[in-house]
Amino acid sequence: MTDETDLIVVGGGPAGVEAALAASERGLSVRLVDEAPQAGGQVYRAPPRAFGAKSQQKADRLGVALRDRLCASTVQTHFDHIVWSVSPGYRIDALGPNGAVSWRARAVIAATGAQERVVPFPGWTLPGVTGLAGATIMLKSQGMLPGGLTLVAGQGPLLLAVAMGILKAGGKLAAVVDLASQAEWLADWPAIASRPDLAWRGLSWQMALRRAGVPMLYRHAIREAEAKGDQLLVTLGPVDAGGAPIAGPEREFLVDAVTVGNGLTAATDITRLLRAGHRFEALRGGWVPERDEDFRTTLSGLYVAGDGAGIAGAAAAAIDGRLAALAVAHDLGRLSDETYQRLTMPLRRKARKAKRFGTAMAKLMALRPAQVAAIAAGTIVCRCEDVTRGEICAAVREGARGVNQVKAWTRCGMGPCQGRICGDIIGQLVTGTGNARVEAGYFTGRTPFRPLPLDELAPPIAYGDLQLPPPAPL
Ligand SMILES: Cc1cc2nc3c(=O)[nH]c(=O)nc-3n(C[C@H](O)[C@H](O)[C@H](O)COP(=O)(O)OP(=O)(O)OC[C@H]3O[C@@H](n4cnc5c(N)ncnc54)[C@H](O)[C@@H]3O)c2cc1C
């Protein structure tokens, strides 16, 4: 185990990098750990170094600038390191290219971002069906298309981003299928227009898709997908404002690939594991850590920032990161009250503006309970353990009161993803709607956060030296 640092930041997205930079600027010793090969997180994901050519896209330029600032700082970076446990005190355990490592820090900022949510439908686990957020990773990190002719479906800003990404990469689109109506996109126009650059980008994407002749279906969702040889036959139908299927003409598309997503949920592995307080915020991606305005959680020394503290987008995440780092510097006695107030005041103003736009986007991504209520009994909900909606609801009928009891009885959420993908849907299924979600609770945090090869963690075993017990008498 190496020396204790003042701060360890887990996550190298906009929130984590800005937090690490701000803390190091205040003289704190800082480590930044990320499982990705380079900083940037989801939004500024770096293409592999071997790709060489420099992209002219704005997000790529911002990512390069972020990485350059990090390189020029005193932050000690550890990329390609999966953090698999955080213990009180604080000890961070990670697995990197050279094996297992542990570090100690006086404070931790969890800036672990988000994960995507897909509302299950028959056929969502078929080969050729990927998540919308997953598709952004394919496009950004490998310049790879999800498939040939692709149907893009779901809700929120990633819908247009992925559709445009596919068009720009030379792919073909069968249709863009939006759960929201056009009126819903316009309802929050003042908030969206508070970021004219992003509002204009969204409009120009819509125009480009129309010019390319891509059918755009609003208030529609996938009813089912069925394998037809190497292709997928997708049936779509109209839905109401809550996302429930309604009577109306169904349409079929024969496609090579489907990419579908229903928003993002906050990645809370660390705060759940350490038993920090959480609260349910439907418009921030479900269960989020309880925190004050400077991102202190309910546990001393543990802070959160970015989408992991509640979905609000990349601009808000960067400001959150700086605020959280200043709170750490203040709490460790490196900033006087006066300097702390002076430095945080302008950041708080910026944060309010960034959150206005982020909240409008998060609203479009929010889970629609009626869509979940309409999931058919035979549909798989937990894809790691193949648990269906019918099995989950049977457990509730037999008396399971919360998601952890349903997990124990059915194994849903026990697979390699540890409920990151299905947890929010299971919570919704367990209790229905509204405040009842609070009673359903959330999956208790467990280590390891990611599947790990155990031989990397355990010392080598000399089997010949093992003391064997004497054979039991017959
Ligand atoms: C898959 C995905 C794709 C997205 N694509 C886009 C997009 O194209 N455009 C857009 O505007 N928004 C996108 N978003 C939303 C975007 O994540 C946020 O708005 C923004 O990036 C939030 O910044 P952040 O710093 O909070 O988190 P992130 O940028 O998500 O950064 C979190 C970082 O934490 C690291 N991390 C998490 N857990 C661990 C662990 N246990 N060990 C080590 N490292 C860990 C991750 O590798 C990641 O780099 C995407 C979200 C997801 C989930």
The ligand as a Gaussian input file, in Angstrom:
#p B3LYP/6-31G(d) Opt

LIG

0 1
 C      -22.413000       5.082000     -21.935000
 C      -22.713000       6.567000     -21.906000
 C      -22.490000       7.354000     -23.042000
 C      -22.752000       8.718000     -23.035000
 N      -22.514000       9.449000     -24.158000
 C      -22.748000      10.777000     -24.140000
 C      -22.530000      11.563000     -25.307000
 O      -22.123000      11.042000     -26.332000
 N      -22.783000      12.902000     -25.237000
 C      -23.247000      13.492000     -24.092000
 O      -23.456000      14.701000     -24.065000
 N      -23.465000      12.772000     -22.974000
 C      -23.241000      11.445000     -22.986000
 N      -23.507000      10.711000     -21.865000
 C      -23.908000      11.431000     -20.658000
 C      -22.597000      11.837000     -19.970000
 O      -22.155000      10.737000     -19.214000
 C      -22.628000      12.964000     -18.982000
 O      -23.421000      14.012000     -19.234000
 C      -21.225000      13.481000     -18.599000
 O      -20.200000      12.775000     -19.209000
 C      -21.128000      13.355000     -17.109000
 O      -19.815000      13.563000     -16.684000
 P      -19.282000      12.814000     -15.375000
 O      -17.896000      13.280000     -15.188000
 O      -20.249000      12.967000     -14.273000
 O      -19.315000      11.276000     -15.745000
 P      -18.614000      10.444000     -16.905000
 O      -18.234000      11.281000     -18.039000
 O      -19.518000       9.297000     -17.139000
 O      -17.278000       9.912000     -16.205000
 C      -17.307000       8.918000     -15.216000
 C      -16.006000       8.159000     -15.283000
 O      -15.942000       7.294000     -14.165000
 C      -15.283000       6.117000     -14.548000
 N      -15.668000       5.061000     -13.606000
 C      -16.908000       4.730000     -13.179000
 N      -16.852000       3.730000     -12.288000
 C      -15.551000       3.402000     -12.164000
 C      -14.842000       2.407000     -11.404000
 N      -15.483000       1.567000     -10.567000
 N      -13.500000       2.334000     -11.525000
 C      -12.817000       3.188000     -12.351000
 N      -13.425000       4.140000     -13.098000
 C      -14.773000       4.244000     -12.995000
 C      -15.778000       5.861000     -15.976000
 O      -14.856000       5.067000     -16.704000
 C      -15.882000       7.282000     -16.526000
 O      -14.741000       7.654000     -17.259000
 C      -23.279000       9.327000     -21.860000
 C      -23.529000       8.531000     -20.731000
 C      -23.261000       7.167000     -20.750000
 C      -23.543000       6.337000     -19.531000

